[in-house]
Amino acid sequence: MNQIKLIPLLLLFSNSLFANQDKHSHSEIEQITVTASPFATKVLDSAAAIKILNGQEKRLKQTLSLGGSLASYSGVSSISTGSQSGKPVIRGLSGNRIKILWNSVAQDFLQFGVRHPPGLTPVLAQRIELVKGPMSVLYGADAIGGVVNLISSDIPIGADNIISDANLGLSYQTNNSQKDYNLSLSGGSNRWGWNAALTESAADNFKTPNTQSYYDSQILNAPKFTGEIPFTDFNIKNADVAIGYSAHHLDTDFRINIWNNDQNFLQPNGLPTGQKLRNENFAANLNYEFLSEWSTNIKLSLQRNERDAVTGASYQKLTEYNKDLAISLERKQATISLNHPQVHGWKGQFGTELVNKNQNTSIGTLVPDADYSSKAIFLYEVLDSNLYIAEFGARYDSIKQQAINTEQAWVSDFTEHQWQALSGSIGITWKLGNQWLLMNRIARGFRAPSIFDLYANGVHGGVAAYQIGNPELKEEYSLNKEIGLTYLGNKLGSTITYFHNKIDDYIYQANSLSFDHNSSLPIYVQKQNNATIDGVEAELNWKINEKTSVEANYTWINSELAQTTEELPMMPADSGYIAVNYLFDDTKLAKNLQLNANYSFYADKQSAGAYEPFSQYDDLPFGTASTKSYGLFGISASADSLLLDKPFFIQLKIDNLFDKSYRNFLDTYKGYTLGMGRNVRLSVSIPLI
């Protein structure tokens, strides 16, 4: 623990050393517009904790899993079930406490499930925006933990040709024989533009390092399954299409995203759970400028999310007549906002948001049919002076939610639940000279219980449990605070942040230590308790010279349920990440040739006892719920090759270089198998025009 706390202090000390060496320099700040914020802004024109994954860094870090793509950032982890399924965890919060956006449109994907991944492919996003900390509550009632926004490619309004750009991407991974294909096209004419992208990823079963299983070795806590892990194959298809028009003072676009995921999960009994998931997004956006620097934005969206599952059979055998769970959700949203120019130094946005959701369960009793509606008004203002940047946001939400199908006799309460809440945040970034920023942020967040929280009452095959809701649950309120210090030099930049999040009436699942008579599965019930989460994030980016750079971070996190003094369930282990990148000189055959070596470290982590999902594996002879510390090495090489008439991008990446055996605390397979072994990925991106 003392060593962990020393790391941020050492980073600060290193800042002081380099500040003395570089005290006459001026920092060069990358200016990227962040569209995930309520009011489009620049990264360092905002007091929010913002990260942008794009460009070469995105090519290096992205996976099929959204959580896995972001997991190398400080404060971010991933709840994983295989390489394709990963839910982001931001400062210990996930699921209904994290807002996932597609082009700033909120997503619903039945995220109450531990193994329910977002219905979006990171590969098709041009960039991924991450907002951590208190300012995230500006994005809605369920954003008390953070926000992730996937931004599609820009529409080339007025391009020279109907098809002005085309690109083909191919990839192969050795561990699970994964094959990835993606094709992107774009073009335009006059005031019009369009783009389209298609991708497919198909994989066989993944493999763990060669270790003896418990049944072969009789070694306590050895995995039940090793080598090739059965029923972990998948096939994912995703399409993203957009068309846009721009005229004097008017910009409008229409976007469609369709995602299909057919996947299998291995259950601890050796049988599969087969799933067919589908997510559809339709969004229309209109922005009109009027007067002097005033503008209005209207965004209309429709989302459909479907989940079919069968326990004991693979997705290849899942049919209309062979399924034990079928849930669909339709979400409609309308947002109208007005942006105003500076008034006494303040500029910002105010507006209203309407949401209507209808959930239908045609097979199964996990969650009932239900209606949801909400109305919200919001305000966001920012002031940028010579001494500080100030942000203020406020939001009022009125929510109604009700189980509606009285024929579902297992539902105990059909009354309408209502909540009203005022949330908001204040952030101030103090400019301490040319190179130092001191950030102070505080927010009051709100989350209403979901339909699952209130009324769950059935077998959830994906997590091998019988889950029961609680209609007496109260809403959650959070008081989220943080303070951070940032140094920005020509060659060195680093940040240290302390965060403290107090959540009243925190909703969580707890193992009742009893079993359902019919299914023989453990029963998990919804409970509430006051909770606190605090931690420290330390980040370092150092450009040693023109060719060599270093990225490093460490996250320490602690949590507690007030009445029990136990930790919260599904909290990530303390973790660190370091990467060294070397850029070679250009040659006749290649340019931008880069070599990257990285190391990820995860500390040991104890299960929160009966409050921890999968806690039963601490009491079984095989597997575990608590995990030991480990570290993984990875390397990659990438370049823009000049072998063809037109340059194409090529990358070779090796994860888990030394084929190390490990279990990640947030890997839902940890109870009966290991994490993925060595994986070699070869990727190429070829321009067709």
N, C-alpha and C positions, 0 to 999 in steps of 0.2 A: 504493500500500500504506500509506504514512504517513497519507494522508487517511482511509483506511478505519479505521485504528486510532484516529484522533482522534475519530471519531464517538461511541464509547462514553464517552470521557473528557468530551466536551462534554455528553452526557446527564447524567453524574454531576455535572458542574459546575452544570448547570441545576437539578438536584435541590437542591443546596446553596443556591442563590439563593432558590428557592421555599420551602425549609424555613425559612429565616430569616424570610420574610414570613408563614409559616403555622405558626409554632412553637407556638402555643397551641391549635391545632385538634386535633380527634380524627378519625381516618380512619373513613369509613363503608365497610364491607366487604360486598360482595354475598355472601350466604350461599346457595350452591347445593350440594345434595347430589350427590356424584360417585359414580355406581354403577359406573363402570369400575374403580374401585379394588377390591382384594380385600376391603376392609371399608368400606362406605359411609361417606363422610366429607364434610366441608365443604371448599371449595376452599382456604381459607387455614388449615384445621386440618391440612394435609398438607404434608410436606416435598417432595412430588413436584411436578415442573413440569407444571401442569395448565392447559389452556385449555378453555373451554366455548363452543361455537357454538350459540346459540339465539336465540329472539325476533326482534327487528327486525334484529339483526346477521346472523342466519342468512338471513333473507329477502333481505338485500342481497348476501351473498357466495355463497350456495349455487348450485351448478350440477349438471348430471347427473353430473359427475365428482366422486368423493370427494376425489381429490387436488386438483382445481381449487377445491373448496369451502374447503379449508384452506390454500391456497398463500399467502395474504396474511399468515399468522402467521410470526413469526421462527422460523428453523430448519426450516421446512416447505416442500417443493417438490412438484412433480408430474411424473411421467413420463407424457406425454400422447401420444395418437394420435387426433387429432380431439377435438371438444368433449365427447364422451360417454365417453371412455376416459382415465382418469387415476389412476395408482397413487400413493398418498402416499409421499413421501420425507422421513424425519425425521432431521435431522442427518447426511445423507449415506447413510442406510441405507434399504433398501426390500425388497420381495419377501418372502422367507422370514425376514427379520430384523425385520419389522414384524407385529404382531399386530392383525388386524382383527376386531372383535367386533360381534355383533348382540345387543343386550340382554344383554351380558356373556357371550355364547356365542361361542367362537372359530370363525373361518371358514377354510375351505380352498377356494381357487378356482384351483388349479394356478398359484399365484403365482410359480413359477419363471420364467414367461414375461415378458419385458419389456413386452409389450403385453397382458397378461392383467389386466383390471380386476376389482376386487371386485364380486361379484354382489349388490350392494345399491344402492338409489337414495337418495341423501341427502335428496331432497325429502320422502320419507315419514317421515323421522326427526323427532321432536320436538326433539331436540338431538343434537349430536355432541360427544363428549368426547375430548380429546387429551391423552396423557401422553407427555412427552419425558424423556429422560435416564435415569439409572441406576435409578430406582425401577421402570421398566417391566419389569425381569426378573422381578418378582413374578408376572407374568401368564402365565408359561410359558416353555418352552425356546426358542421362536422369537421372543422379544420383546426381543432385545438392542438394538434400535433405538428402539422406541416402541410405543405402543398407540393405536388409534382405536376408539372404541365408539359405535355408532349406537343411540340409544335411541328406541323407538317411543312413541307418545302414551300418556299415562296412561289407565288403565281407570277410567271413572266409576262406581265401586261405589256402589250405592244412589241412582242418579240418579232424577229424578222420573218419567221416562217411558221406555218401551222405546226410543223414538228421541227423545232430548232435544237433540241437536245435529247439524246437517248443514251442510256447507260445500262449495262448488264453486269450484275454481280453474282459471283459463284463462290461457294465455300464448302469445305469438307472438314469434318472433325473425326479423329480416329477413335476416340473412346467409345462413342455410341453410334458410329457410322452415320453421323448426322450430315445431311446434305441440305444446303440452303441455296435458293435461287431468288433473285430479285431483279425486276426490270422497271426502270423509270423512264418516262417520256414527258416532254413538256414543249410548249410552243405558244404562239399568240399571233395576233394581227390587230393593227390599229389600237383600239382601246380595250381589246379582249386579251385574255390569257388563260391557259389551262395547264394542268399537270396531272399525271397519273402514276401510281406505283403499285406493283404487284409483287408479292413475296410468298414463298412456300418453304417450310422447314420440316423435314421428315427425319426421324431418328429411330434407331432400334434401342434395345435395353442398354443402360449405362453399366459400366464396370467399376468396381472398387479395386484398391490394391489387393494383391494376392496375400490373403491372411486366412488362417484357419477359422472356421466357424465354431460356435460353442459346441455343437453336436459332434464335430470332429476332434476338438481339443479338450473339451470339458473345462476350459478356462473360464472362470467367472467373468461375466460382463462382455465376453467375446460376442461378436455379432452373430445373429441367427442366420443371415444370408451374406455371402461374400462372392467375389468374382463377378460374373454377369448376373445382374439383379433382374429377375423376371418382372414382366408387366410394368416396365417403365418407358415404353415406347410412346411416340406421339407423332401427330401430323398437324401442323399449323399453317393456315392460309390467311393472308391479309391483303386487302385492297384499299387504296386511298386515292380518291379522285376529287379534283377541285376545278372550278371555273370561276373566273373573276372578270369584272368590268370596272373601268375607271373613267370618269368624266370630270368636268370642272367642278370641284368641291365635293364630288361624290365617289365613293369607293364601295363596291359590294362584291361578295363572293358567296358561293354555295359549295359545301364540302360533303363528301360521303366517305365513311370508313366502315368496312365490313371485315370482321375477324371471326375465323372458325378455328376451334382447337379440339381435335379428337385426341384424347390422352388416356393412359392407364396409370393408376396408382397401385403400388404393391401394398397389400394389407399384411399385418403381422402374422396372419394364419397362412400366408403363402398364396392367397387368392387375390385376384385383381378387383379394383373398382374401376369400371369403364365409364368414361364421361364424354359427352358431346356438348361443347360450349359454343355459343354464338353471341356476338355483340355487334349491333348495327348503330351507326351514328349518322344523323342527317342534321346539318347546321347551315343556317343562312345568316349572313352578317352584312349590315349596312352601316356605313359611316359617312356622315354629311357635315361638311364645314360651313359655317355661316358667320355673319358679322366679322369680327376681327379676332381670330384665333379661338373662337368658340366652335364646338363640334358636338354632335349627338351620335350615339351608337345604339343600334337595335340588333339584338342577337336572339334568334329563334332556334330551338334545337329539339330534336326528337331522338330518343335512344331506346332501343329494344335489346334486352338481355335475356338469354335463354340458357337453362342448365338442365340437361338430362343425364341421369346416372343409373347404373345398375351395380349392385354389390355381388361379387362372386362370378362375374363374367367380364370379359374385356370389351372395350368400345367397339371392336370389330363385330361383336355379337349383340350389341345394343340396338334394339329395334323398337317400334311403336308398341309392340306386344311383349317386350322384355326390358322393362325398366322399373325401378322402385322409387324414383324421385324425378319429378318434372316440375320445374319452377320457371315462370317467365315474369319479366318486369318491364313495364313501359314507363318511360320518364319524359315529360314535356317541360320545357323551360323557356321563359321569355324574360329578357333583361333589357331594360332601357336605361341609358345613362347619359349624362350631360357633362362634358368637360369644359372647364372655364379657364381663361388665361389668368395671368398673375393679377391679383387684387391685393394691394398693400404687401406684395411679396409672396403671397400664398397662391398656389395654383392647385387644381384638384378636380374632383369628380363627385357627382352625387347621382343617385338613381334608385330604381326599384327592380325587384326580381320576383317572379311568380314561378312556382314549381308545382307540378301535379304528377303523382306516381300511382300506378296501379300494379299490384302484385298478385299473381295467380298461381296457385299450387294445384295442378290437376292430378298428380300422383304423389302420395306420401303425406306425412303429418308433421314434417319438420317445421314448417312455417305456414300460417294460414293465408287465405286470400285477404287482401287489405288495400285500403285507399290511404293516400298521404297527400296533403296539400300544404303549401307554405307561402307566405307573403313576407317580403322583406324590403326595407328601405336602408340605404347605406350612404355614407359620406366618407370621403378621403381627401386630405389636404396635405400639401408638402411645402415647406419653406426652406430655400437654400440661400444662406447668407455667407459672409466671409468667415464667420466664426463657427457655424454649425449648420447641420441639416436636420430639420424637424419634420416628423410625420405624425399625423393624427388621423385615426379612423374610428368610425362608430357605425353600428349596425343594429337594427331592430328586427327580430324574427318572430312571426306568429305561425305556429305549426299545429296542424290537426292530423290525427292518425287513428285508424279504426280497422279492426277485423270485421269483415262484411258478410261472410258466407255462413249463415246460421246452420246450414246442413253439415258443416264441419263440427261435429258434436264434441270433438276433443278440445275445442276452444272454450275457455272458461269465462271470457269476458268480451262482450260485443259493444261496450260503451265507447264513446268517442273520447280519446285523450287529447288534451290541448295544452300547449305550452306557449308562453310569451317570454322573450328574453332580450335584454339589451347587452350587447357586447361591444368591446372596443379596445383600441391599443394606442399607445404613445411611444414613439421612438425618437431619440435625439442622438445624432452623431456629431461629436465635438471635433473640430479640426484643430489639432494641436501642432501647429506649424505645417510644413510642407509634406511631412512624411508620417505623421501619427494621427490616428483616429481613435477616439474614445466613444464607445457605443453604449447607450442605456436604453432598455426597452422594457415595457410592462404591458400586459394585456389581460382582459377578462374574457374568457371563452365559454362556450355553451354547447352542450350536446344533448338532444332528446333521446330517450331509449328507442331503439329500433323495434320493428315488428318481431324480429328474432329475439331480442332481449326480453320482450314482453310475453311472447306466446309460443316460443319453441317447445315442441312436445313430440319428439320422435327420433328415430334412428338416423344418424348422420354417417353414412357409410364412408365418406371421405376421410373422416378422422376416427373411425371405429369407436363411436361413443353414442350413447342415448342422451340427448340434450333437452333440458327443460327450462322454459322461461319463467319470468316472474312479473305478473301484471301490476304489482304494487311498486315497481321501480320508480325512483325519482329521476329528474334530469340531473346531468352532471354540470358543474361549474368549475372552471379552472382559473387560477391566478398564476400567470406565467411571467417570470421575470428573468432578465439576463443582463450581464454587463460584459463588454468585450473591449480589448485593446488591440489595435492593428497597426503594424509598421509597414510602410510602402517605400521601398528604395528602388534604385535602378536594377540592382542585382538580387536583392533580398526582400521578401515579403513574408510576414507571418501574423497570425492572429491567435489570441488566447481568449476564450469565452467561458464564463461560468453561467449556468442556467439553473433555475429552480422553478418547478411547476407543481403547484398544489392543486389537487383535483378533489373537490367535495363530491361525495356519493359516486365514486368511481365504480363502474359496472364491470364485473369480471365473471368468468366461469370458474367453478370450483368442483373438484371431484368429491362426490358425496360419500365415497368409499363403500357404495352399494352397487348392485348390478341389476339391470333390467331382466325380468324373469323370462321374457320371450326371446330376446336377442342375446342374452348373456353378456351384453356390453356394459362397461362402466357408465354410471349415470353422472352427468355433469349438470349443475344447476347454476342459475344466474344469481349473483349476490352483489351487495354494495358495501363500500367502506371508503372512508376518506383516505387519500393516498398522496404521496409526495414523490417526485422524481427530480433529482438534481445531478449535476455532472459538470465536467470540464472538457472542453474541446481545445486542442492545440494544433495549429497548422503552420507549415513552413514551406515556402517555395524559394529556391535559391538557384540563381543562374550563375554557376561557378565561372564559366567563360562562354565564349561564343558557341561552343560545341556541347558543353556539358551542363545539365540542369538536374536539380533534385526536388522531388515533391515528398513531403512527409507529414503525417498527422497522427494524433493519438486521442482516443476518447475514453474517459473514465465516467461511469454512470452508476448511480445508486438509487434504490427505490424502497418504499416502505408502505405497507398497509397499516393505517394508524392503530387500529384496535388490536391487531395481532402481532405487530412488529415484524411480520414476515415480508419478504420481497414481493413485488408484483409479479404475476405470471407473464411469460413471454418477453422478459427483459433481455436485451443482448448482453453478451460478455464484453468486458473492456477489450479494446482492440486498437491496433496500430497498423500503419501502412507506410512504406517507403518505396520510392521508385527513382531510379537513376536513368536518365535519357542522354544518349550521345548521338550527335548529328555529324555524319561524315561529309567530306567534300563531294560536290557533284562530279560525276564522271560522264563519259560519252554514253554509257549504258543506263545510268540511273541518276536521279536527283532526289533530294530530300530523303536520303537513305538514313534511317534512324535505328538505333539499337536501344531497347528498353529492358531493364532488369528490375524486378519488383519483389517485395516480400510483404506478406500479410501475416499479422500476429493476432491471436485470440487468446485471452486469459482463460483460466479455468472458471467454471460457473456452476453453482449449486442450484438444483431445482428448488422451487418455492413450495415444496411439499404438496399437500392436497390441492393447493390453489394452481398448480402447474399442469397444463395439458400434457399428457403422456407421462405424468409423474409415476405411473405404475411400473415403469421400466427400471426404476431404482430398486424395486423389490423383486424383480425377476432375475433368473440366473443369466439370461442373455441380455445384451443391450444395456442402455442407461438413459436416464433422464438428465442427470448431471454430467458435465463434460470436462475433460482435461484440456490444459493449454496446448496449443500447437502453432506452428508457423508453416506457411506454404511459399515456395519460390515460384516465380514465373519469369519467362523471357519472351521477347518478341522482336522481330525485325520487319521493317516496312520501307517501301520506296515507291516512287513514281518511275516505272521502268520506261525506257525509250526504245525497246526492241521492236515495237510495232510502229506504224506510221504515226499513230497518235499515242501519247503516253497513257499507260494504264497503271492503276494502283495495285500493289501486291503486298501481302502481309503473311508472315509465318509467326504463329503464337503458340507457346507451350505453357499450359497451366499445370500446377502441381508437378513441377519439373522432376522431383525426386520420387514421385509416386508414393507419397507419404500417407499412412493410414491416419484418419482423423474423424472427429464428429463435431460439427458445428452446433452450438446450443440451440439455434433457431431452425435447424434442419429437422423437419417433422419425421424423417426416416431414422433419426438417431437411436430410437428404441430397438431397432432390429437390423440395421445395416450401417455401413460407413458412407462417408462422402466420396464423391467421384475421384477416381484415380487419375493418373497422368492423361492429359488430353492435348493432342497436337491439332491445330487448326490452320489450314491454308485457305486464304481468301484472295480473290482477284476482283477488280472492278474495271470493266472495259468500256470505253466510250464507243458508241456505235455510229455516231455522227461527228 
